Amino acid sequence: MLDPSLLQAARNIYRTYYEVHPDEVQRPLGVAIDRFSLRGKLIFNGKPVLLPKECFIPISQIEPGLR
């Protein structure tokens, strides 16, 4: 099961990106996020290469909780 703090951090990263870039039409695949610092980046194409302390959260898990 995914840690709720990771999911919330991924949602915040996703939301911030779209607040800054409201006209962006390319939908990300998900967010690669550091499990400890909760810093992450959106992944737009390809299969992400993750560092050992990172995990990938797909957009399908991020979007349902956004309001």
Kinemage of the C-alpha trace (Angstrom):
@kinemage 1
@onewidth
@group {chain A} dominant
@subgroup {mainchain}
@vectorlist {calphas} color= white
{ca met a 1} P 0.000 0.000 0.000
{ca leu a 2} L 1.178 3.492 -0.853
{ca asp a 3} L 2.129 5.824 1.993
{ca pro a 4} L -0.538 8.579 2.184
{ca ser a 5} L 2.132 11.278 2.633
{ca leu a 6} L 3.744 10.224 -0.674
{ca leu a 7} L 0.416 10.376 -2.452
{ca gln a 8} L -0.378 13.811 -1.001
{ca ala a 9} L 3.057 15.132 -1.992
{ca ala a 10} L 2.575 13.787 -5.535
{ca arg a 11} L -0.823 15.502 -5.738
{ca asn a 12} L 0.727 18.777 -4.572
{ca ile a 13} L 3.454 18.534 -7.225
{ca tyr a 14} L 0.864 17.782 -9.914
{ca arg a 15} L -1.465 20.600 -8.787
{ca thr a 16} L 1.366 23.149 -8.596
{ca tyr a 17} L 2.521 22.297 -12.108
{ca tyr a 18} L -0.937 22.900 -13.556
{ca glu a 19} L -1.411 26.120 -11.582
{ca val a 20} L 1.837 27.460 -13.059
{ca his a 21} L 1.197 26.021 -16.562
{ca pro a 22} L -2.610 26.140 -17.026
{ca asp a 23} L -2.419 25.898 -20.831
{ca glu a 24} L -0.227 22.785 -20.873
{ca val a 25} L -2.011 20.035 -22.773
{ca gln a 26} L 0.428 17.160 -22.322
{ca arg a 27} L -0.761 14.886 -19.521
{ca pro a 28} L 1.977 13.377 -17.334
{ca leu a 29} L 2.309 9.643 -16.774
{ca gly a 30} L 2.878 10.249 -13.079
{ca val a 31} L 5.310 11.574 -10.489
{ca ala a 32} L 8.717 10.212 -9.494
{ca ile a 33} L 9.107 11.092 -5.825
{ca asp a 34} L 11.769 10.703 -3.146
{ca arg a 35} L 10.363 8.663 -0.247
{ca phe a 36} L 12.231 10.673 2.373
{ca ser a 37} L 12.358 14.294 1.189
{ca leu a 38} L 8.990 14.112 -0.667
{ca arg a 39} L 10.552 16.052 -3.543
{ca gly a 40} L 9.548 14.884 -6.964
{ca lys a 41} L 9.085 15.601 -10.629
{ca leu a 42} L 6.439 14.913 -13.215
{ca ile a 43} L 7.220 12.207 -15.767
{ca phe a 44} L 5.806 12.855 -19.230
{ca asn a 45} L 7.162 10.053 -21.387
{ca gly a 46} L 8.957 6.761 -21.281
{ca lys a 47} L 9.531 4.487 -18.355
{ca pro a 48} L 11.087 6.427 -15.463
{ca val a 49} L 14.502 5.418 -14.185
{ca leu a 50} L 14.283 5.710 -10.416
{ca leu a 51} L 16.931 6.098 -7.757
{ca pro a 52} L 16.799 3.533 -4.914
{ca lys a 53} L 14.958 5.905 -2.570
{ca glu a 54} L 12.416 7.010 -5.201
{ca cys a 55} L 9.073 5.585 -6.216
{ca phe a 56} L 6.757 6.230 -9.143
{ca ile a 57} L 3.143 7.214 -8.534
{ca pro a 58} L 1.006 6.873 -11.675
{ca ile a 59} L -1.416 9.620 -12.620
{ca ser a 60} L -4.314 7.184 -12.157
{ca gln a 61} L -3.609 7.232 -8.393
{ca ile a 62} L -3.007 10.987 -8.226
{ca glu a 63} L -6.030 12.410 -10.047
{ca pro a 64} L -8.929 10.833 -8.091
{ca gly a 65} L -8.013 12.721 -4.917
{ca leu a 66} L -7.699 16.162 -6.493
{ca arg a 67} L -10.412 18.721 -5.856
